Amino acid sequence: MSGQTILLAEDDNAIRTVLNQTLTRAGYEVRPTSNLSTMWNWIARGEGDLLITDVALPDGNAFELMPKIRKMRQHLPIVVMSAQNTFMTAIQASEAGAYEYLPKPFDINELLAIVSRALAEAAKPKRATPGNPEIDQQMPLVGRSAAMQEIYRALARLMQTDLTVMVTGESGTGKELVAKALHQFGKRRNGPFVAINMAAIPRDLIEAELFGHEKGAFTGATARLSGRFEQAEGGTLFLDEIGDMPMDAQTRLLRVLQEGEYTMVGGRTPIRTNVRIVAATHRDLTQLIAQGQFREDLFYRLNVVPLRLPPLRERKDDIQDLVNLFLQQEQRDEDSPRSITSEAVIELKAYSWPGNVRELENFIRRLCALHAEETIGAPLVRAELSQTQMQARGGEGPSVDLSGAVESHLAKLLHEYEPELPPPGLYQDIVEQVEVPLISMALNACRGNQIRAAELLGLNRNTLRKKIRHHSIQVIRQSRPEQ
């Protein structure tokens, strides 16, 4: 570690001071600066073993200088910091040849680990990858939350690889957007992007859809038809809802992934394939494996790089950016620009969004279509959300989603105790509050028969009796009504 020099370019004096002190304590020699020109002079003279730089500096943008740095000092590891925290920033850092991208704020221990790893790997530097100015600069993914930053960084690392990726997450979280981003900004951007939804295809047609069929392969096959593998040749094949794939088709897909070739339905000649596979599902594949509904060996073939997309309720800080994007997309040339008040955004953040980003997008589209207001306020959002919840309940009043109800209850409870915390025992208190109506309604459904209620609940009969006594639940046996 001794004798290694780190060049540090950071405009924020407080951050520069902290990084300087931390790296110096770790045993490195640090040369701090706040501008690009000084940094470039050091690099041009061959000084420094590693560069840590912010993107935006007073005299320019580090991305503009990085191609020159890579050309002159291709073995110099570069760690890029940025407060912009967008998907495109992570991609630009990767394409400019950065060793690592760190969105602000970041953990100082993580930075130290990256510095140590980068210096250790300096003898085997990453090959610089030139940027592509023809790439559409519109961000396919939106959000600056910590949850999304992890996604951006993972995607940036995956762009220059052909590794198979498994994207998991609830419906509406944007799994296909991730697949498109991997294709659009990756090595195969000049090839086709082909998507197939396993849940939308009849089970007996999935193999023909994937691998194509020869003329006369089955009744109705009047001509040769190419499959999705052939259509995606040289590009990316996105297998959506892979958890709904039937077992026989899973076996054929596994063989393709293992051998790199397939045969068309009704065909005999093997066809070599060259596609990148990105799979996605909202289901728990490990549970399907345990139930015998998904092949374990196929899971490991697809799950090379797992990516979990967070639900919108875990990234509510992104709602403002998402709403702005959706309002912009709904903007028509003849209309005045639409905006939304901060109070309205607070109302949106208070909702659980079971349909995730897709539900939010449709909600904003509905607001724009049904209401002429240029500024969307809290009363309008509140009224529309109430209508949404009533529709979810079939007009019976506000929706009572269990996880959403618990989340709402906890949010209210925490707010009541601010700035302190509620008394200890919160977990048990919540469990018992849910347990009482659960047991009571199960007993009622079973007409007071504790044996049947225990079976319904999946509990041991003695356990159920203990809980009935503990909660003082009244058990009323009912006879069945005469037919």
Secondary structure, 3 states (H helix, E strand, C coil): CCCCEEEEECCCHHHHHHHHHHHHHCCCEEEEECCHHHHHHHHHCCCCCEEEEECEECCEEHHHHHHHHHHHCCCCCEEEEECCCCHHHHHHHHHCCCCEEEECCCCHHHHHHHHHHHHHCCCCCCCCCCCCCCCCCCCCCCCCCHHHHHHHHHHHHHCCCCCCEEEECCCCCCHHHHHHHHHHCCCCCCCCEEEEEHHHCCHHHHHHHHHCECCCCCCCCCCCECCHHHHCCCCEEEEECHHHCCHHHHHHHHHHHHHCEECCECCCCCEECCCEEEEEECCCHHHHHHCCCCCHHHHHHHCCEEEECCCHHHCHHHHHHHHHHHHHHCCCCCCCCCEECHHHHHHHHHCCCCCHHHHHHHHHHHHHHHCCCCEECHHHHHHHHHHHHHHHCCCCCCCCCHHHHHHHHHHHHHHHHCCCCCCCCHHHHHHHHHHHHHHHHHHHHCCCCHHHHHHHHCCCHHHHHHHHHHHCCCCCCCCCCCC
